[in-house]
Amino acid sequence: MGYRIGYQCFSSQEDAADWLLSQQPPTITAEGRVIRPYKVGQTWQVEGQPVNLYFPECDIGEQIKLGIFTTFPLLFLFFMVWGFRILYKLVYSATNSAEGGGGDD
C-alpha cells in the first residue's frame, strides 16, 4: 500500500509529503515576507504551524497491472499494423516482379 499524488504512488506518507511540499514555490506577502513550507524533523511547517496532509491510498502492484492492461492492446495494434504493412509489401513486390515491371522500359 502506498500514497497517491497525481499519477505517482509513494511508499510512505512522509515521502509523499516531502515530494509535494518541496515542489511548492514560496509566497511573498504584500509586506514583503516570504512564506514557504519547511521541514523540522519529521514534520512540515508553515509559519510555525504544522502541515497535516492526507493522501488517498494506492497500490503499486495495481498500477503495474493497469499499465500492462493498457500497454498490451496498444502493442497488439502496433504489431498488427506492422504485419499488414510487411504483407502488403510482399504482395506488391510479388505482383510487380511478375508483370516485369522494373521501370526501365
N, C-alpha and C positions, 0 to 999 in steps of 0.2 A: 504494500500500500504506500502511496505517496501523496504529494500535494500538488495540485494543478494551478499553473499560472498560464493562461492562454493555451497554447498547444504543448507546453512543456510540463513534464512531471518530475518533481523533485523528491528525493528520498526522505528528506526530513523537513519539518516546518521551518526550522532555523535556516536551512539552505534556501528555501523558497522566499522567506522574508529578507535574507541577505541579498538575493538576486533582485527582488522587487524594489527594495528601498535604496539600494546602491545605484539604481537607474534613475532615481528622482533628481531632477535638477533643483538647485537652490532657488528660493523665492526671495525677492528683495521687496521689503515693505516701503510705504510712502516715506517713512522716516529714514530709510536707508539701511535698515537692519537686514541681515541675511538670515533667513530661516531655512534650515535643512535638517534632514534626519541624520542622526549619528548613533553609533553603536557604543554602548557602555557595557562591557562584559558580554553577557548573552542577550541583552535586551536592546531594542532600538528606542530612541527617544527623539522627541521634537520639542524644543524649548523646555527641557526638563521633565516633560510628561511622557510616560511610556506609551509606545505604539502597540496596540493589540490588533493583530491581523488574523483573519480566519480564511482558510483556503478550502475549496472543495477537494474531496479525495479523488485519487486516480490510481490506476494500476498499470505499471509499466508493461507487464505481460499482456494486458488487454490492448494497450496501444500498439504493441508489436503485432498482435493478431489482426487488429484493424488495418495496419499498414500492409500486411500480407494479403488480407482480404481485398484491399483496394488495388494493390500492385499486380496481382496475377491476372485479372481480366485485361488490364492495360497491356501487359506483356503478351498475352494471348492475341489480342487485337494487332499489336505491332508485328508479331511473327506471322499472322495470317496475311496481312498486307504485304509483308516482305516475301512470303512464299508465293502469293499470286503474282507479284512482280517478276520473280525469277521464272515462274511457269510461263508467264506472258512472253518474256524474252526468249525462252527456249522455243516456244511455238512460233513466234515471229521469225526467229533466225532459221528454223527448220523450213518454214514456208518460203522464205526469201531465197534460200540457197537452192530449193527445188525448182524455183522459177528461173534460176540462172541469173538472178539479179545481183550484180556486183556494182552496177552503176558506171561501167566502163564502155558502154555501147557507143 
